[in-house]
Amino acid sequence: MWMPTLLDMAQRDSWVVIPFVKVSCIPRTWLDARGECRTWYRWATKRAGQLRPDVTLIVGSWAGTWAPTRAIRAISATTTTMRRSSRAVIVVDDPPGQRNDPTDCVLDPHSTMKTCSAPQTKVQQRTSAAIAANARRQRVGFLKTLGWFCALTRNGRKMLCPLVINQTITYVDRGHVSKTYALELAQPFRVGFRAQLFG
């Protein structure tokens, strides 16, 4: 989902992007004892290591996982593995996502900003915080994305993540950023990336 943003940044800064992506292979499946995601993960980390990249971006979906400890462990293991061959490693935070289908919410004549906004759950907060803490311990970057999608409510008790921001629909489904919004985030993503890379 971040490819439009990454390609925009790469074109601007003359990076070569080599993606290693397998649909539906989310972090909690990377270290499974068997299965195609484990096979893909082993191949991807080995091949990426052989390339000796300047920067490795670790991106995965953990916001909606029912097994946060497995996701935390997988991201940490990937960071450890890629640090051996990459000059820099940056983990990109996973936005919380939506609990309702965006199309249904937008087309419902009774929808409001409130009904089309999802709160970040405590599990999501703890998972992202644990992954960020691991990144700090491992001395790698962690690109925060939460502020691009969510804001604290007035009472300061929860993070609320609206489906529409500045007239742009932020998600194409419950867990993937829309291409339009991803491109709108190209500049803040680049700033955050460079801060983690050169900061």
N, C-alpha and C positions, 0 to 999 in steps of 0.2 A: 504493500500500500504506500510505502514511502518512495518507491522508485521514481515517480515524477519529480519529487523534491530532490532526490539524490542526483538524478540526471541533469536537472537544472543547475545545481551547484557544481557538478562535475564539468559541465560545458563552460561555465563561467570561470572556473579555476584550473581548467586543463587537467582534471583527474581522469583516469581510466577506471570505470566501474565494472567489476566482474561479480555478478550476483550468484549466490548459491542458495536457491530457493526450492522448497518442495511444499506444495500446497497441502494443508492439513497437518503438516509435521510441526506441531507446536512444541515449545521447550519441554513440557512434561513427558513427551514421547521420545526425546532424543537419546536418553540413556536406558530405555527399555531393554530387557534382556534379549528380546528378539523382535522381529518385525521390520517392515520396510523403512520406517523412520529412523530406526537405529542404524540400518545399513546405509541409508542416505547420509546420516550424521557423520558416521565414520569416514565415508568417502569425502564428504564436503570439507571436514576439518583437515584431513590428510592432504587433499588437493589444494586447499587454501594455504596450508603451511608450505607446500612446495613452491608456491608463487612468491613467498616472502614479501607480503604486501607492506606498503608504507602504513596503511591504516586498515584495521579490521573493524567493521561495524557489526555488532551483534544485535539483531532485531528479532523479536519473537512475541507471540501472543500469550500473555499470562494473566491478563486482567479478568478473564472469565473462567479461568481454570478451577476445577474442583480439587486439584492437587497442588496447592501452592508450594509446598516444600519440595516437590519433585521439580517444579519450574525453577525455583531458587537454586537448587543443586545443579541443574543442567546449565543454567547461565554461568554459574561460578566455574564449573568444569570447562566450559567452552572458553571462558576468559583465560583460565590457566593454560589451556592447550594453545590458544592463539598468541599468547604473550611470548611463547618460545620462538615464534617465527615472524611476528609482526612488529614493526617499529612502535606502533601505537594501537591500542584497542579502546573502543568506545562502545558502551552499552546504551542503547536507545530505549528510554522508558516506554512502556506500553500504555496508551491512553485508556481510560476506564471503559469506553464503549457505551452503548445504549441498551436499555432493557426491553424497549419496544422496537418493532420494525420501523425504520424511518419513513418508508413510503406510506404505511398505514397511518402514522402519526401526522404526517404533512397533509394527507388527503382527507383526514377526518375533519368535517366542518366544525366540530366542537373542540378541536385542539386549541391549546394555548401554549405559551412558552413554558408554563409550569408543567402541563401534562406531557410536553415533549422534551422534558429535561430529566436526566437520570442522576441520582446521587452516586458518588464514589463510595463503594462499600468499605467497611473496616478491613475485610480480608484483602481487598485490592490495595488499600493504603499500606497494610503491613507487608504485603508481598513486594510492592515497589520499594518500600523503605528497606527491606532486607536485601534486595538486589542492589540498591544504591550503596548500602553499607558494605556489602561484599566488594563492590567495585572500588570503593575507597581503600579497603584493606589490601586489595590486590594492586592498588596504584594504577588503576585504569580510569578512563573517563566515564561519566554517566550523564547523558543528555536528557535533561528533564523536559517533559512535554506537557505535563498536567496543566500548566497555566495557559496553554493554547486552547484548551478544551473545557476547563472547569474554573469556577471561582467559589470562594467561600460565601455562604449565605450571610445575610445581614446580622444574624445572631452569632455567626462564627462557629456554628456547631457542625456543619457538614459542607462538603464540596459538591456543588451542583453543576452538572455538565449538560448544557443545552444542545439540542439538535441543530439549532440554527444560530449562527453567530454572524452579525453584520450582514444579514440577508443571504448568507451562504449555508447550505446544508452541509454539516460537518461529516456525516457518515453515510456510506452507501448501503450498509447493512448494520447489524448490531455491533460488529467488531472491527470494521474496516473504514478508514478515513476516505472520504470522497476525493476523487482526483482534483476537483476544483479547489477544495479546501487545502489539500496537500500542496498544490501549487501556490496558494496564497501564503502558505507557511514557508515557502522557499527561503526568504530572507531571514526570518528568525531562526530557522533550522540551520542555515549557514553560519549565522552569528554564534549560535550555541555550539555547533560543531567545532568551529575555529577556537572558541574559548576553551573547550575541552582538549583540543589538539595542541594549542600553543600556550594555554594559560598556565 
